């Protein structure tokens, strides 16, 4: 055993020179604060409208995420640098990074209250109201990503904060399905959050929204059964999470008038659709092989699409280093690494989202990449069952 440990240690040295944490600096350390730009969007929009008198600035949220960020990704480019192994533990324990995610939430809620104040009597036109709802939807969608980072942690306060971040979009069931469902079934036909080869985003959206809901309910019902508790109480985490949304929306409607409700619903739908379009592109067409005993192989880096585009990564807390996240779900975002074996997206998530809305463009860009990843063997992909025969004919696989 002694010799084995010695050998392993030696190998580790060879791979990665020991770095004194004090001597290593995180090049992205202060960049993580840019994540706060997103929840500031309604205030930035308001400032721009006040300064210019141009109401179009209420649409700042979508303009930033789908216009400016994809361009930033292209301009700033890639970064595949990893923190050295020897600083990982130290990096994980630095609370500064935690506070970068915590800070998102009070700003998110300040923005939501501000938006309701504007909807309730801010003298905006209906088009401007909708623009502000779209901006809030973008904030809510990215808040689901912040909740995702917090919901994976063991700390009960972080789990609670994760639910608070999800209340704005009514998507509280996400953290149940995601941690106990998606992480187990990822890149298999059984996973509602893994998109299939030949499945457009618009087909995927209803399947994933209903599938993740029923999956979350089943998981939660099973947990309550084991505890001998009723499904219909606040002990049910789904009901608890949704109650938070109902109370939140009701309080805002009382404070600012019922006029805010349609806009709250609109921004919630946009928010969770934004999360689901990201789900769509994270595992598109990827499939884990089955072992002899009929169970799936464990999730490897090649079962998630990755992107090292700096701009999207900094704004999304390294969500794009998704392969390492599936291999190490509790690893904190600042320590997630680039993995060479992972299939790489042609650009960052922001640009890929826009492609996903236009299925012919998406297919043109992604299908060849996927087939290339499987070395030309399309039968290794997670294929949309309806399209299976068509796909096999088109990509020249022997019909099985």
ZIBELWO-V14788 format. One record per backbone hydrogen bond with DSSP energy under -0.5 kcal/mol. CO is the residue of the C=O (numbers start at 1). NH is the residue of the N-H. Records with the same first field share a line. If there is no record, write none. Layout:
CO->NH + NH
This chain:
1->5
2->6
3->7
4->8
5->9
6->10
7->11
8->12
9->13
10->14
11->15
12->16
20->23 + 24
21->24
25->27
26->29
28->32
30->33
31->34
32->35
33->36
34->37
35->38 + 39
36->40
38->41
40->43 + 44
41->45
42->46
43->47
44->48
45->49
46->50
47->51
48->52
49->53
53->55
54->57
55->58
56->59
57->60
59->63
60->64
61->65
62->66
63->67 + 68
64->69
67->71
68->72
69->73
70->74
71->75
72->76 + 77
73->77
77->310
84->87 + 88
85->88
87->91
88->92
89->93
90->94
91->94
93->95
94->97 + 98
95->99
96->100
97->101
98->101 + 102
99->103
101->104 + 105
102->105 + 106
103->107
104->108
105->109
106->110
107->111
108->112
109->113
110->114
111->115
112->116
113->117
114->118
115->119
116->120
117->121
118->122 + 124
125->129
126->130
127->131
128->132
129->133
130->134
131->135
132->136
133->137
134->138
135->139
136->140
137->141
138->142
139->143
140->144
141->145
142->146
143->147
144->148
145->149
146->150
147->151
148->152
150->153
155->159
156->160
157->161
158->162
159->163
160->164
161->165
162->166
163->167
164->167 + 168
166->169 + 170 + 171
167->170
171->174
172->175
173->176 + 177
174->178
175->179
176->180
177->181 + 182
178->183
181->184 + 185
182->186
185->188
187->288
188->191
190->192
191->194
193->195
195->285
196->199
197->384
198->200
200->203 + 204
201->205
202->206
203->207
204->208
205->209
206->210
207->211
208->212
209->213
210->214
211->215
212->216
213->217
214->218
215->219
216->220
217->221
218->222
219->223
220->224
221->225
222->226
223->227
224->228 + 229
225->228
231->233
233->236
235->237
236->240
237->241
238->242
239->243
240->244
241->245
242->246
243->247
244->248
245->249
246->250
247->251
248->252
249->253
250->254
251->255
252->256
253->257
257->260
258->261
259->263
260->264
261->265
262->266
263->267
264->268
265->269
266->270
267->271
268->272
269->273
270->274
271->275
272->276
273->277
274->278
275->279
276->280
277->281
278->282
279->282 + 283
282->305
283->286
285->382
289->297
291->294
295->291
300->303
301->304
306->345
308->79
309->313
310->314
311->315
312->316
313->318
314->317
316->319
318->321
320->307 + 322
321->325
322->326
323->327
324->328
328->331
332->335 + 336
333->336
339->342
343->306
348->352
349->353
350->354
351->355
352->356
353->357
354->357 + 358
355->358 + 362
356->201
357->359
358->361 + 362
359->363
360->364
361->365
362->366
363->367 + 368
365->369
366->370
367->371
368->372
369->373
370->374
371->376
372->375
374->377
376->378
377->380
378->381
381->383
382->197
384->387 + 388
385->388
387->391
388->392
389->393
390->394
391->395
392->397
393->396
